[in-house]
Every structure is written in structure tokens, then in C-alpha cells.
Amino acid sequence: MAFSKPSEENDDGLMAEINMTPFVDVMLVLLIIFIVTLPVMQQSVKIELPKASSAASTTKPDSIQVSVDQHGKIFWNTSEVSLNEFSKKAKVAADLNPMPDVNLRADKRVAYEYVAQVLTASKRNGLTKIGFVTESP
């Protein structure tokens, strides 16, 4: 491509060539966009998924109130039980579907040992949904 002086070809000083730089810049940007998005669009595997209902279960699990008083006595809901009886009841409750929640209430003056025994017996027998109940000040 030969360059000529503007005075020889055009007397008015206008340049007769098209500036290709902006066109090339736009084409390069589009090329980069296509290169990046093409693998993302072709990465999925075409499969037919099975149909299933995603409705939440309407059965709400029961909650068990476990209390430990200041002397270390254990209460299952409102009846006093020994640690062995508690373990048996916890095993039966853990087998229920859905598993019930355990709300543990402990007196603030109870020795931690008694609370730890209840937690250990609960976990050993399969009750894992345990919540601590406190009072707001």
C-alpha cells in the first residue's frame, strides 16, 4: 500500500482511506467473548431428569422436653426418669420418623456432670437434634 501526498491526489486535503483500527478492536472483543462463552454453553450434558415432587414435608416432628433440676433429677416431658429409663426412651424416640427435637432445660445450679450425662445418653442412642432452652434476662 503506497502512501501519497494529499496535495497530489486530493486538493482539498481529505484522506480517502478507511480507518480500520476501531473495526479490528470491536472484532477482537467479540472474538474473545465468543471464545469465553462457547465452552460454558457446550459443557452441559443432555439428560432427561426424573420427575419428583419437591413439596416440603408437612409432618412436623414432635419435641421432647427434657429437664434436669438442681439435684440432677431427669424429667422426660413431665415424668421423672432414671438415666437408664431415659436411655431406653431416647432409643425409642430416635427410631421415630421424623426424629423428634429434644429441648433440654437445665437448672442454672445443676452440676454440669448431670447435663453431660443426658447429652451423652441422647447421642449414644441416636437423638441428635438437641436444643438448649434458656430464659431471656
Secondary structure in CASP SS format (residue, H / E / C, confidence):
PFRMAT SS
TARGET T0000
AUTHOR 0000-0000-0000
METHOD secondary structure of the structure
MODEL  1
M C 1.00
A C 1.00
F C 1.00
S C 1.00
K C 1.00
P H 1.00
S H 1.00
E H 1.00
E H 1.00
N C 1.00
D C 1.00
D C 1.00
G C 1.00
L C 1.00
M C 1.00
A C 1.00
E C 1.00
I C 1.00
N C 1.00
M C 1.00
T H 1.00
P H 1.00
F H 1.00
V H 1.00
D H 1.00
V H 1.00
M H 1.00
L H 1.00
V H 1.00
L H 1.00
L H 1.00
I H 1.00
I H 1.00
F H 1.00
I H 1.00
V H 1.00
T H 1.00
L H 1.00
P H 1.00
V H 1.00
M H 1.00
Q H 1.00
Q C 1.00
S C 1.00
V C 1.00
K C 1.00
I C 1.00
E C 1.00
L C 1.00
P C 1.00
K C 1.00
A C 1.00
S C 1.00
S C 1.00
A C 1.00
A C 1.00
S C 1.00
T C 1.00
T C 1.00
K C 1.00
P C 1.00
D C 1.00
S E 1.00
I E 1.00
Q E 1.00
V E 1.00
S E 1.00
V E 1.00
D C 1.00
Q C 1.00
H C 1.00
G C 1.00
K C 1.00
I E 1.00
F E 1.00
W E 1.00
N C 1.00
T C 1.00
S E 1.00
E E 1.00
V E 1.00
S C 1.00
L H 1.00
N H 1.00
E H 1.00
F H 1.00
S H 1.00
K H 1.00
K H 1.00
A H 1.00
K H 1.00
V H 1.00
A H 1.00
A H 1.00
D C 1.00
L C 1.00
N C 1.00
P C 1.00
M C 1.00
P C 1.00
D E 1.00
V E 1.00
N E 1.00
L E 1.00
R E 1.00
A E 1.00
D C 1.00
K C 1.00
R C 1.00
V C 1.00
A C 1.00
Y H 1.00
E H 1.00
Y H 1.00
V H 1.00
A H 1.00
Q H 1.00
V H 1.00
L H 1.00
T H 1.00
A H 1.00
S H 1.00
K H 1.00
R H 1.00
N C 1.00
G C 1.00
L C 1.00
T C 1.00
K C 1.00
I E 1.00
G E 1.00
F E 1.00
V C 1.00
T C 1.00
E C 1.00
S C 1.00
P C 1.00
END
